[in-house]
C-alpha cells in the first residue's frame, strides 16, 4: 500500500484537483483542511512535475488566504465583536511584526488564519501581506514536496503496508483536524490582555492609527 492507494489521483485532473483542493481547503477560516495530504501524495508519483505542483498549491492557497484577509480588512464579521475585543492585544502584536508573522504562518503548519484575520482587522498593508504569504506558502509547499518524494517510498510506504483498513487512516485524519480546530477555538477564547499584559504591555494600548 502507498499514499496513492489512500488518495487515488487521476493524472488527467491532478493539477486542477490540486488547485481546487488547495484553494477551497484554504478558504474556510479557522477550520484546518489537510490539503497538504494531496500535495504529498502527488509528490510520491512520477506523474506530476514537482515544481508545478509546489507552486500551484502555494499560489492557490495564497489567493484563498487573500480573500480571508480582505474580508477581515473590510470589517466583515468573520469573528464577532466580543471575540475581536478579546484578541485586540494579539491583533496589535501581529501587526507590528506583520510581514514576518504572515511569512511564518504561511511557511509552517500552524493554523494560519489566527494570524491572517487579525492582520486584516488591523488593516495591514495588503501587498506586503500577499508577498509574505505567497513566499511562505512556496517554502512550505516545496518542503512537503521534497520530503514526500525523498521519504515517501522509504519510510511512509512501509508503515502503510502494516495498515489493513483504510478507515483507520481516515479516522486518524479526522481526529487530527478536530484537535487543530480545538486549538484554534481555545486561542480565540483566550484573554489576550492577561496573556500579553506582562510580556508585551504595549499591546494593551491603542495604536495611533486605530480608529
C-alpha positions in Angstrom: 0.0 0.0 0.0 1.2 3.6 -0.7 -0.3 7.1 -0.5 -1.9 6.8 -3.9 -4.0 3.9 -2.6 -5.4 6.1 0.1 -5.9 9.1 -2.0 -6.4 8.0 -5.7 -5.4 10.6 -8.2 -6.4 10.7 -11.9 -3.4 12.2 -13.8 -5.8 14.0 -16.2 -7.4 16.1 -13.4 -4.5 16.0 -11.0 -3.3 19.6 -11.4 -6.9 21.0 -11.5 -7.8 18.9 -8.5 -4.8 20.3 -6.6 -5.8 23.9 -7.4 -9.4 23.3 -6.2 -8.4 21.5 -3.1 -5.7 24.0 -2.2 -8.0 27.0 -2.8 -11.2 25.8 -1.2 -9.4 24.0 1.5 -7.7 27.2 2.5 -10.8 29.4 2.0 -12.6 28.2 5.2 -11.4 30.4 8.0 -10.2 28.7 11.2 -11.1 25.2 10.1 -8.0 23.3 9.0 -8.3 21.2 5.9 -5.3 18.9 5.3 -4.8 19.9 1.6 -1.2 19.1 2.1 -2.0 15.4 2.0 -3.0 15.6 -1.7 0.2 17.6 -2.4 2.3 15.0 -0.6 0.5 12.1 -2.4 1.1 13.7 -5.8 4.8 14.2 -4.9 5.4 10.5 -4.4 4.5 9.6 -8.0 6.3 10.4 -11.3 3.2 11.6 -13.0 3.5 15.2 -11.9 6.1 17.9 -12.1 7.3 18.8 -8.6 7.9 22.5 -9.3 4.5 22.9 -10.9 2.6 21.2 -8.0 4.5 23.1 -5.4 4.0 26.5 -6.9 0.4 25.7 -7.9 -0.6 24.7 -4.4 1.2 27.7 -2.9 -0.4 30.2 -5.2 -3.9 28.7 -4.9 -3.7 28.7 -1.1 -2.4 32.3 -1.1 -5.3 33.6 -3.2 -7.7 31.9 -0.7 -6.0 33.5 2.2 -6.0 36.9 0.4 -9.8 36.6 0.3 -10.0 35.9 4.0 -7.6 38.8 4.6 -9.7 41.2 2.6 -12.9 40.1 4.3 -11.3 40.9 7.6 -9.8 44.1 6.2 -13.2 45.3 5.1 -14.6 44.8 8.5 -16.9 41.9 7.7 -17.8 39.7 10.6 -15.6 36.7 10.3 -15.4 36.9 14.1 -17.9 38.6 16.4 -17.2 41.8 18.3 -16.8 40.1 21.6 -14.1 37.8 20.3 -12.4 40.7 18.5 -12.2 42.7 21.7 -10.7 39.8 23.4 -8.0 39.3 20.8 -7.3 43.0 20.2 -3.9 42.9 22.0 -2.9 40.0 19.8 -4.1 42.0 16.8 -1.6 44.8 17.7 1.1 42.2 18.2 0.9 40.6 14.8 0.5 44.0 13.1 3.9 45.1 14.5 5.6 42.0 13.0 3.2 41.9 10.1 5.4 40.6 7.2 7.4 38.3 9.4 4.2 37.0 11.1 2.5 36.3 7.8 5.5 34.5 6.4 6.0 32.3 9.5 2.2 31.5 9.5 2.4 30.5 5.8 5.7 28.6 6.0 4.7 26.4 9.0 1.8 24.1 9.6 0.2 26.3 12.2 -3.5 27.5 12.0 -2.5 30.5 9.9 -5.9 32.3 10.0 -5.1 33.1 13.6 -2.5 35.5 12.1 -4.2 36.5 8.9 -7.6 37.6 10.3 -6.0 39.9 13.0 -3.7 41.3 10.3 -6.8 42.1 8.2 -8.7 43.6 11.1 -5.7 45.7 11.8 -5.7 46.9 8.1 -2.2 45.7 7.4 -0.7 46.5 4.0 -2.4 44.1 1.5 0.6 44.0 -0.9 3.1 43.1 1.9 0.6 40.5 3.2 0.4 38.9 -0.3 4.2 38.8 -0.9 4.9 37.4 2.6 2.2 34.8 2.4 3.0 33.5 -1.1 6.7 33.4 -0.1 5.8 31.3 3.0 3.4 29.1 1.1 6.1 28.4 -1.5 8.6 27.4 1.2 6.0 25.1 2.9 4.9 23.5 -0.4 8.5 22.8 -1.5 9.2 21.3 1.9 6.2 19.0 1.6 7.1 18.0 -1.9 10.7 17.2 -1.3 10.2 15.5 2.0 7.4 13.4 0.5 9.4 12.5 -2.6 12.5 11.7 -0.5 11.0 9.8 2.3 7.6 8.6 0.9 8.7 5.3 -0.5 11.5 4.6 2.1 9.6 5.4 5.3 5.9 6.1 4.8 5.0 3.3 2.4 6.5 0.5 4.7 4.4 1.9 7.5 1.3 1.9 5.4 1.9 -1.7 4.4 1.1 -2.5 8.1 -2.3 -0.9 7.8 -5.0 -3.3 6.8 -8.0 -1.0 7.0 -8.0 2.4 5.3 -10.7 3.6 7.6 -8.1 3.8 10.4 -6.2 6.4 8.4 -9.3 8.4 7.6 -10.4 8.4 11.2 -6.9 9.5 12.3 -7.0 12.4 9.8 -10.4 13.4 11.1 -9.2 13.3 14.7 -6.2 15.4 13.7 -8.4 18.1 12.1 -10.6 18.1 15.2 -7.7 18.6 17.5 -6.3 21.5 15.5 -9.8 23.0 15.4 -9.9 22.7 19.2 -6.6 24.6 19.5 -8.0 27.4 17.3 -11.1 27.7 19.4 -9.1 27.8 22.6 -6.8 30.5 21.2 -9.8 32.6 20.1 -11.2 32.3 23.6 -8.1 33.3 25.4 -7.9 36.5 27.4 -5.0 38.1 25.4 -4.9 41.1 27.8 -3.8 38.7 30.5 -1.5 36.7 28.2 0.3 39.7 26.7 -0.1 42.1 29.6 3.2 41.2 31.2 5.4 40.3 28.3 4.1 43.0 25.8 2.2 45.6 27.8 2.2 48.0 24.8 -0.3 45.7 23.2 -2.9 46.9 25.7 -2.7 50.5 24.5 -4.5 51.6 21.3 -2.1 52.4 18.4 -2.1 55.9 16.9 -3.7 54.6 13.6 -6.6 52.9 15.4 -10.0 54.4 15.0 
